[in-house]
Structures are given as structure tokens and as C-alpha cells.
């Protein structure tokens, strides 16, 4: 196969010219080649040089008038960004591993050595940049056939490949999920047998691959593979605990692991937001510790939304996920995920809607998307009924928001006005008054307006034994 007609990017032409002038060999390798054949977009070009990758990078950057070429002498690599493409150069190398580390001992090598060290056959493809065979695909492991058949396979013995670098097990599942490929049976068995080796990999590297799985079109495929190979058990036991069905007195609960995956896929049909997808993963995470059986009502999971919200920071910390506003966003959605569903089941009062709008704030649309995705049942009639009621709740949210403007609202009477009116310094009474005004607005007792809130505050004065000292408003 020759792909010269597809190598239109200036980097390829310039590299080829420089290699010809200096008698060097260079090849495009890895993901760019794979994606080119699969007709997928790619923003990264990896070039292997039999010789000095840094020297070719400098000469290529100079010809292309690149502002900065970054050289990493310890690793023998170089990088620059040309327009919207990241280009990395590396000398061809061979690797050997020790048992207790994924960091290899690296030596200079040939193109074949470099292809041997690649993780999968579909990533071991190379395209020549030499003048005499420009564009020719070099495929020593039948990667082209694996691409055509949709198979993830290692170039060498899979047990050795995964033991050498256990992160490759996560990458295998990530590629299978992203590309909708199957992992070769020998390779899948090798992942299962080497799953404990994942423990030497940092959480940051594991979660980087996990997030790529979560961002795939159908992440449930990846999670099912992570579960069946027992990789998930190594770093996310809380999710593993969701799996299984228990039956007592003929009453069973649903398998919350597979329910969670269904909710996740439902969310993915409507949003690319990684953190909303994490909220779907964690929305029922506290069901195992809150599970109880009652002879009269069957299985219950009371308070799992509150416990789940409390578990969220611990899970984020363990997985080295960010502990900033992203975590707080996920935590909020986990805590509130039952609220819209309870409105669907009961009477939709303005008061309940106001409180939901106030607590969810600007995340109300995402919360509604999550809750809508959470409506899963084999009973199609029940799903249709819930979805119809959900539309009613959504409309009620819009109506109440338009009328009362309570999303993210602050009580119209500020703490400064309260202190001025009653001659107070900082004290508990100020918080009590603001909370009472807020509750009165949310309950619909008074409108969300200054005059009404101020008069309501004055009406509380006797009860709180406060005396007005100012007539200003």
C-alpha cells in the first residue's frame, strides 16, 4: 500500500527533502498512520528517524520557520507545533524492561526495533519518507489486516507486552472502545492474567486513559471490558461493588452496575461534558452501602444520593481527579439527582420547583439531562409515562424561573441593610433573617422583590426582639 497522495502536509515534504539531502531514513509511525487509514482526524504526527530525531526536527523547523523547536536531550526526542499540528521526532530505538517498572532501558535501534516495541499491530504501521519509496506502508505485523477486521492485537506475545508496560492494558481497552474494535482473545486473556500489574502504574496515567474511555461514543463497552478483565477492581472498587443482583423472598433489585452504564450511555447521546458523564457514573455509587431489605416494601437505598455526594470527594482524591469546581459540580448533581424524579412521581408544586432551581443554579439543565437519562426500565409503558411527566416538570421549571427568577438568587435584603435597620453588628440574627426571607420566597409566601422582603423582615422584628433604629431602605 502506498499513501503518498495523502501526505500533503508540508512537514512530510520538508522531512523527505532533508532526509534525501543527508542520507537519513525517516518514517511516519503510530496513531497518525492508523487514523489516516481509518479516515479519522489526527492532530499529532510522530516521526521516527534512524539516527538523530533532534537534528531532523531542528532542520525541519528551520525550513518551516517554526518559532520554537523543543529538544529533550535526555530522551532523544524533539517537538514543535506547526499551525494546528503537534509534530514529535524521535530516534529509532529498542527497549528492555525490568519487572518492577514500566520505564524501559532504551538503546538506539532500527525501524524494525522501533516497530517491535509498539503496543499494538495497528500502531506499529509506518510510512516511509524516503524519496525512492515515499508513502509506502511498512507493516511487519499485519496491522493493515487487523485494521480491516477491527482487531486489537499486540505485535509480540501479549503476556510479555502487558507485563512490560501494564498501561498498555488500559490502552487496549481504550482503543477497543474508541474504534469499536474487538480485543484478540489471547490478548484479552493476557490482560486478565496480568491485571495485578496495573498496580505499578500511577493513578494519573490510569485515569488519563479512563477519561478517554468515558469520552468515547459508547463508554459502556470499555467499562464492561475493564470489569471482565478485573482491571476496574484494581483502581475503582466502589464501582465494582455496584455489580450483582440479590434476591430475598422472591424480590430482587436491579444490577446497579449495568444500570449505571445504561445511564452513562444515555447521557453520552446528548452531551460531551466529561464531568456530567462522571456524575452519571457516580449517581448511584452509594447504593451498596445503603442497601436494605424490608419484607413489606422490598429493597431500599434510602439516602444513597446524600452518601454518594459525600463519597465523591474521596473517590476523586483516590483517582487523582481534580478537587476543584469540577468535583463540586459532580457532587452537586449526585446529591440532587433524585429531586426531579421525585417531582415527576408527585405533585409539581411551585415551592418544590423554586427550591430545585435555587439549589441547582446554572446546572439545572445538566441535572435534568442526567435525571432523564436515569429513567431506565424494561417496562416501556413506564418509561413513556415518566418521560411525559418529565416534560411537564421541565416546562414548570421554565415557567417558575421566568416568573420568580430564583436561580442563583440572593435574598433581596442584604446583611448590610439588616445591620443598618436594627443597629446590629455581625451576629447570628442576620443569618436567621436572611434565611427566613429566602425560605419565604422559595415557599411562595412573598415575591422575590425588595419591598416585600423588607416588610417581611420588619414583621420578624418583634419575634426576634429587634428594634428598628433607621428608617432608610
C-alpha positions in Angstrom: 0.0 0.0 0.0 1.2 3.5 -0.9 -0.3 6.6 0.7 1.8 9.3 -0.9 -1.3 11.0 -2.2 -2.5 11.6 1.3 0.8 13.0 2.7 0.0 16.6 1.7 1.1 18.2 5.0 4.2 20.4 4.5 6.0 18.6 7.3 6.2 15.4 5.2 7.6 17.1 2.1 10.2 19.0 4.1 11.3 16.0 6.1 11.6 13.9 2.9 13.7 16.6 1.3 16.1 16.9 4.3 16.4 13.2 4.7 17.3 12.8 1.0 20.0 15.6 1.2 21.6 14.0 4.3 21.1 10.3 3.5 18.8 9.7 6.5 15.8 7.4 6.9 12.6 8.7 8.5 9.1 7.3 8.9 5.7 8.5 10.0 4.6 6.0 12.6 1.8 5.1 15.1 -1.5 6.8 15.6 -1.3 9.2 12.6 -0.8 6.3 10.2 -3.7 4.3 11.8 -6.1 7.3 11.7 -5.1 8.2 8.2 -6.1 4.7 7.0 -9.3 4.8 9.1 -10.1 8.3 7.8 -10.1 9.7 11.3 -8.9 13.2 12.1 -5.5 13.4 13.8 -3.7 16.4 15.4 -0.4 14.5 16.2 2.4 13.4 13.8 5.1 11.1 15.1 8.2 10.8 13.0 10.9 8.1 13.7 14.4 8.7 12.5 17.1 6.1 12.1 19.6 8.4 13.6 19.1 11.7 15.4 15.5 12.8 15.7 16.6 16.1 17.3 18.7 17.1 14.3 15.9 16.3 11.8 13.5 18.3 14.0 15.8 21.3 14.1 16.4 21.3 10.3 12.7 20.8 9.6 11.6 23.5 12.0 14.1 25.9 10.4 12.7 25.2 6.9 9.1 25.7 8.1 10.1 28.8 10.0 8.8 27.4 13.3 9.3 29.8 16.2 10.4 27.2 18.7 11.7 23.6 18.5 11.8 21.9 21.9 14.6 19.5 22.4 14.6 16.8 25.1 18.1 15.5 25.1 17.7 13.0 27.9 15.0 11.2 25.9 16.4 11.9 22.4 13.2 13.5 21.3 12.1 16.8 19.9 8.8 18.6 19.4 7.3 21.6 17.7 3.8 22.8 16.8 3.2 23.8 13.2 -0.1 25.6 12.7 -2.6 23.2 14.4 -0.5 20.1 14.4 1.9 18.7 17.1 4.9 17.1 15.5 7.3 14.9 17.5 10.6 13.4 16.4 12.4 10.5 18.0 15.4 8.4 17.1 14.5 4.7 16.3 15.1 2.7 19.5 14.8 -0.7 21.1 13.7 -1.2 24.7 14.0 -3.7 27.6 12.1 -3.7 30.8 12.6 -4.6 34.5 9.8 -6.3 36.4 9.1 -3.5 38.9 8.9 -0.6 36.5 7.3 0.4 33.2 10.3 2.6 32.4 12.4 0.8 29.8 16.1 0.8 29.2 16.4 2.4 25.8 19.1 1.9 23.1 19.4 3.2 19.6 17.9 0.8 17.1 16.5 0.2 13.6 13.0 0.9 12.3 12.2 -2.8 12.9 13.3 -2.5 16.6 11.1 0.5 16.9 8.1 -1.3 15.5 8.7 -4.2 17.8 8.4 -2.0 20.8 4.9 -0.7 19.7 1.9 -1.7 21.8 -0.5 -2.9 19.1 -0.2 -4.0 15.5 -2.4 -1.2 14.3 0.0 1.3 16.0 3.1 -0.4 14.5 2.4 0.7 11.0 5.0 3.1 9.4 5.0 5.2 6.2 8.4 5.8 4.5 9.5 9.4 3.9 12.4 8.3 1.7 12.5 9.7 -1.8 12.7 6.3 -3.5 9.6 4.8 -1.7 7.8 7.9 -0.4 4.4 6.9 1.0 5.0 3.2 1.2 3.4 1.5 4.2 5.7 -0.8 6.2 3.6 -3.4 8.0 5.6 -6.2 9.6 2.8 -7.5 11.9 -0.3 -7.5 9.6 -1.6 -4.3 11.2 -3.5 -3.4 7.9 -5.4 -6.7 8.2 -6.2 -6.0 11.8 -7.5 -2.6 10.9 -9.7 -4.1 8.3 -11.1 -6.7 10.7 -11.3 -4.4 13.7 -8.9 -6.3 16.0 -6.7 -5.1 18.8 -3.6 -7.4 18.9 0.0 -7.0 20.2 2.9 -7.4 17.9 4.7 -9.7 20.3 3.5 -12.2 23.0 0.7 -10.3 24.8 1.6 -11.6 28.2 5.1 -10.1 27.8 3.8 -6.9 26.2 1.4 -6.2 29.1 3.8 -7.3 31.8 6.5 -4.9 30.5 4.1 -1.9 30.4 0.8 -2.6 32.2 -0.6 0.8 31.0 -1.0 -0.9 27.6 -3.9 -3.0 29.1 -5.8 0.3 29.6 -4.8 1.5 26.2 -6.1 -1.8 24.6 -9.5 -1.3 26.2 -9.4 2.4 25.3 -8.7 1.7 21.6 -11.3 -1.1 21.5 -13.9 1.4 22.9 -13.0 4.4 20.7 -12.6 2.4 17.5 -15.4 -0.2 18.2 -12.8 -2.9 17.8 -12.5 -6.3 19.4 -9.5 -7.4 21.5 -8.0 -10.6 20.3 -8.9 -13.5 22.7 -5.2 -14.3 23.6 -4.7 -10.6 24.4 -7.8 -10.4 26.5 -6.8 -13.4 28.5 -3.3 -11.9 29.0 -4.9 -8.7 30.4 -6.9 -10.7 32.9 -3.8 -12.7 33.9 -1.7 -9.5 34.3 -4.4 -7.3 35.8 -2.5 -7.0 39.2 0.5 -5.5 37.3 -1.6 -2.3 36.8 -0.8 -1.5 40.5 2.7 -0.2 39.4 1.0 2.4 37.2 0.3 5.9 38.6 -3.4 6.8 39.1 -2.8 9.9 36.9 -1.8 7.7 33.9 -4.7 5.2 34.6 -7.3 8.0 34.8 -6.0 9.7 31.7 -6.9 6.5 29.8 -10.1 6.1 31.7 -11.3 9.6 30.8 -10.6 8.8 27.2 -12.8 5.7 27.5 -15.5 7.8 29.3 -15.4 10.4 26.4 -16.0 7.7 23.8 -19.3 7.4 21.9 -20.3 4.3 23.9 -18.2 4.1 27.1 -20.2 1.2 28.5 -18.2 -1.1 26.1 -15.0 0.0 27.8 -16.3 -0.4 31.4 -17.6 -3.9 30.6 -14.1 -4.8 29.4 -12.5 -3.2 32.4 -14.8 -5.2 34.6 -14.4 -8.6 32.9 -10.6 -8.3 32.8 -10.6 -7.2 36.5 -8.7 -4.0 35.8 -11.6 -2.0 37.3 -11.2 -3.9 40.5 -7.6 -2.5 40.8 -8.5 1.2 40.9 -12.3 1.6 41.2 -13.7 -0.9 43.7 -16.7 1.3 44.5 -18.0 0.9 41.0 -17.3 -2.9 41.1 -19.4 -3.1 44.2 -22.5 -2.0 42.2 -22.5 -5.2 40.2 -24.8 -8.1 41.1 -28.4 -8.9 41.9 -29.6 -10.1 45.3 -33.0 -11.8 45.8 -34.8 -12.3 49.1 -38.4 -13.7 49.4 -38.7 -13.6 45.6 -37.9 -9.9 45.5 -34.8 -8.7 43.5 -33.2 -5.3 42.9 -31.7 -4.3 39.6 -28.0 -4.8 38.8 -26.8 -1.2 39.6 -23.5 -1.7 37.6 -25.3 -2.3 34.3 -27.9 0.3 35.2 -25.2 2.9 35.7 -23.7 2.0 32.3 -27.0 2.4 30.7 -27.5 5.9 32.3 -23.9 6.8 31.2 -24.6 5.9 27.6 -27.9 7.8 27.7 -26.1 10.9 28.9 -23.5 10.4 26.1 -26.2 10.6 23.5 -26.8 14.2 24.4 -23.6 15.7 26.0 -19.8 15.5 25.5 -19.3 17.0 29.0 -16.8 14.8 30.8 -17.9 15.8 34.3 -21.6 15.3 33.5 -20.6 11.8 32.4 -18.7 11.4 35.7 -21.9 12.4 37.5 -23.7 9.6 35.7 -21.0 7.1 36.8 -21.3 8.2 40.4 -25.0 8.9 40.7 -25.8 5.6 42.4 -22.3 4.9 43.8 -23.7 4.7 47.4 -26.3 2.1 46.7 -24.3 -0.8 48.0 -23.7 0.7 51.5 -27.3 1.9 51.8 -29.0 -1.3 50.6 -31.6 -2.6 53.0 -34.4 -5.3 52.6 -37.8 -4.7 54.0 -40.4 -7.6 53.8 -43.2 -5.1 53.1 -41.6 -2.8 50.5 -38.6 -4.9 49.3 -35.2 -3.4 48.6 -34.5 0.2 49.6 -31.5 2.5 49.1 -32.5 5.4 51.3 -30.1 8.3 51.4 -27.9 7.0 48.7 -27.9 10.4 47.0 -26.5 12.2 50.1 -24.0 9.5 50.9 -22.9 9.4 47.3 -22.3 13.1 47.4 -20.1 12.6 50.5 -18.2 9.8 48.8 -17.5 11.9 45.7 -14.5 13.9 47.1 -12.9 10.7 48.4 -13.3 8.9 45.1 -11.9 12.0 43.2 -8.9 12.2 45.6 -8.2 8.5 45.3 -8.3 8.6 41.4 -6.3 11.9 41.3 -9.2 13.7 39.7 -9.4 17.5 40.2 -10.7 18.6 43.6 -11.9 22.0 42.3 -15.2 23.2 40.9 -15.4 20.1 38.6 -15.6 17.9 41.7 -18.2 20.2 43.3 -20.3 20.1 40.1 -20.3 16.3 40.1 -21.0 16.2 43.8 -24.0 18.6 43.4 -25.5 16.5 40.6 -25.1 13.3 42.6 -26.8 14.9 45.6 -29.7 16.3 43.6 -30.2 13.5 41.1 -33.4 12.2 42.7 -35.1 15.5 43.1 -36.5 16.0 39.6 -37.6 12.3 39.6 -39.5 12.8 42.9 -41.3 15.8 41.2 -42.2 13.5 38.3 -43.7 11.0 40.7 -45.6 13.5 42.9 -47.4 16.8 42.6 -45.3 19.5 41.0 -45.7 22.5 43.3 -44.2 25.9 42.7 -42.4 25.7 46.0 -40.6 22.4 45.2 -39.6 23.8 41.8 -38.3 27.0 43.3 -36.1 25.1 45.8 -34.7 22.9 43.0 -33.9 25.9 40.8 -32.2 27.6 43.8 -30.1 24.6 44.7 -29.2 23.5 41.1 -28.5 27.1 39.9 -26.9 27.2 36.4 -26.5 23.4 36.4 -30.3 22.8 36.3 -30.2 21.8 32.6 -27.4 19.3 33.2 -29.3 17.9 36.2 -32.4 17.4 34.1 -30.4 15.7 31.4 -28.9 13.3 34.0 -32.3 12.6 35.6 -33.9 12.0 32.2 -31.1 9.5 31.4 -31.7 7.8 34.7 -35.2 6.7 33.5 -34.4 3.1 32.5 -36.8 0.2 32.7 -37.7 -2.9 30.7 -41.3 -1.7 31.1 -41.7 0.6 28.0 -45.1 1.9 29.2 -43.5 3.1 32.5 -40.6 4.8 30.6 -43.1 6.6 28.2 -45.2 7.7 31.2 -42.1 9.1 33.1 -40.8 10.9 30.1 -44.1 12.6 29.5 -44.2 13.7 33.2 -40.6 14.8 32.8 -41.6 17.2 30.0 -44.2 18.7 32.3 -41.6 19.2 35.0 -39.2 20.8 32.5 -42.0 23.2 31.4 -42.8 24.0 35.1 -39.1 24.9 35.7 -39.1 27.3 32.8 -42.4 28.9 33.9 -41.3 29.4 37.6 -37.9 30.6 36.6 -39.4 33.2 34.3 -41.9 34.4 36.9 -39.8 34.2 40.1 -36.1 34.5 39.0 -34.8 32.3 41.8 -31.9 30.6 40.0 -28.8 31.5 42.0 -30.7 34.3 43.7 -29.6 36.1 46.8 -32.2 37.4 49.3 -33.2 40.9 48.1 -32.4 42.4 51.6 -28.6 42.3 52.2 -26.8 41.8 55.5 -25.7 45.4 55.4 -29.4 46.7 55.2 -30.3 44.4 58.2 -27.4 45.8 60.3 -28.3 49.4 59.4 -32.0 48.9 60.1 -31.6 47.4 63.5 -28.3 48.9 64.6 -26.6 45.5 64.7 -23.0 44.3 64.3 -22.1 40.9 62.9 -24.3 38.4 64.7 -26.4 35.2 64.3 -29.6 37.2 63.9 -28.5 38.5 60.5 -28.1 34.9 59.1 -31.5 33.9 60.6 -33.3 36.9 59.0 -31.7 36.2 55.5 -32.6 32.5 55.7 -36.2 33.3 56.7 -36.5 35.7 53.8 -35.0 33.2 51.4 -37.4 30.4 52.6 -40.4 32.7 52.4 -39.5 33.5 48.7 -38.9 29.8 47.9 -42.2 28.8 49.6 -44.1 31.5 47.6 -45.1 33.4 50.7 -43.7 36.6 49.3 -42.4 37.6 45.8 -38.7 37.9 45.1 -38.8 41.7 45.4 -37.0 44.2 47.8 -40.1 46.0 49.2 -41.9 42.7 50.1 -38.7 41.2 51.6 -38.0 44.4 53.6 -41.6 44.4 55.1 -41.3 40.7 55.9 -38.1 41.5 57.8 -39.8 44.2 59.8 -42.6 41.8 60.7 -40.0 39.5 62.2 -38.6 42.2 64.4 -40.9 41.6 67.4 -40.3 37.8 67.3 -36.5 38.3 67.3 -36.7 41.1 69.9 -35.2 43.6 67.5 -35.9 47.3 67.4 -35.7 49.4 64.3 -33.2 52.3 64.6 -33.2 53.5 61.0 -36.0 54.5 58.5 -33.8 54.0 55.5 -34.4 51.3 53.0 
